[in-house]
Amino acid sequence: MRGPMGDFVRRALSWGIVLVLLLPILLSVVSGLAALLAALGDEGGARLCWRAVLLAAVVWLLAVVATSVLAGLAALAAERGGRRCGPPSRHRQRHDSRRPGRRRRDGGWPSTHGESSGDGSGDDGPPPRHDPRPG
């Protein structure tokens, strides 16, 4: 996805993953605190902690659902030709099978798949290398 909507989806997906991973830790800590307060006889503090646990559990469930929906949207957008994994420069369409950055010595591009360069010489490969060693 591109544009402001794509940025929103990417940012929301990032936050959703963070919440899905960190809220269970918060749930464990706060429920342990609630049990400790209940064991010490502080019923008001325990009740407040249990309500905080309930609220965090609801937020966690919403984060799981939202993250799933956003991941589906991102996958569908990538399937339609939207943003792909990795930097965009890696996904440019190439017209030949050459490796990037490989040029012939004479400044031209090597031809591929038996296509001729059009000069009529029939030699489409790079010019021969001259061996500096005496022969």
C-alpha positions, 0 to 999 in steps of 0.5 A, spaced: 500 500 500 502 506 498 500 513 500 497 516 507 493 509 507 499 505 506 503 509 512 497 508 516 496 501 515 503 499 516 504 504 523 497 500 525 500 493 524 506 495 528 503 498 534 498 492 533 504 487 534 507 490 539 500 490 543 499 483 542 506 481 544 506 486 550 499 486 553 500 478 556 506 480 560 502 486 563 496 481 564 500 476 568 504 482 572 497 485 574 493 479 575 499 477 580 499 484 583 491 483 584 492 476 587 498 479 592 493 484 594 487 480 595 492 475 600 494 481 604 487 483 605 487 489 601 480 488 597 479 495 594 486 494 591 485 487 589 478 489 585 481 495 582 487 490 579 482 485 577 478 491 573 485 493 570 486 486 568 479 485 565 480 492 561 487 489 558 484 483 556 479 486 552 484 491 549 488 485 548 483 481 544 481 487 540 489 488 538 489 481 536 483 482 531 485 488 529 492 486 527 489 480 523 485 484 519 491 489 518 495 483 516 490 481 511 489 488 508 497 488 507 497 481 504 492 483 499 495 489 497 502 486 496 498 481 492 495 486 487 502 489 486 502 494 492 508 494 496 513 488 497 517 485 502 524 489 502 526 495 499 523 497 493 529 498 488 530 490 489 523 489 485 524 493 479 522 489 473 528 487 469 528 486 461 534 482 461 537 476 465 544 480 467 546 482 473 546 489 476 552 493 475 555 489 469 557 493 463 561 491 457 568 494 457 566 498 450 560 501 454 554 497 451 550 492 455 551 485 454 545 482 450 542 476 452 538 470 449 542 470 443 540 477 441 545 480 436 547 487 438 546 489 431 553 491 428 553 485 424 559 482 427 556 476 430 560 477 436 555 479 442 560 477 448 564 482 451 571 484 448 577 479 449 581 481 455 588 482 453 593 478 457 599 482 459 604 476 460 608 475 454 606 469 450 
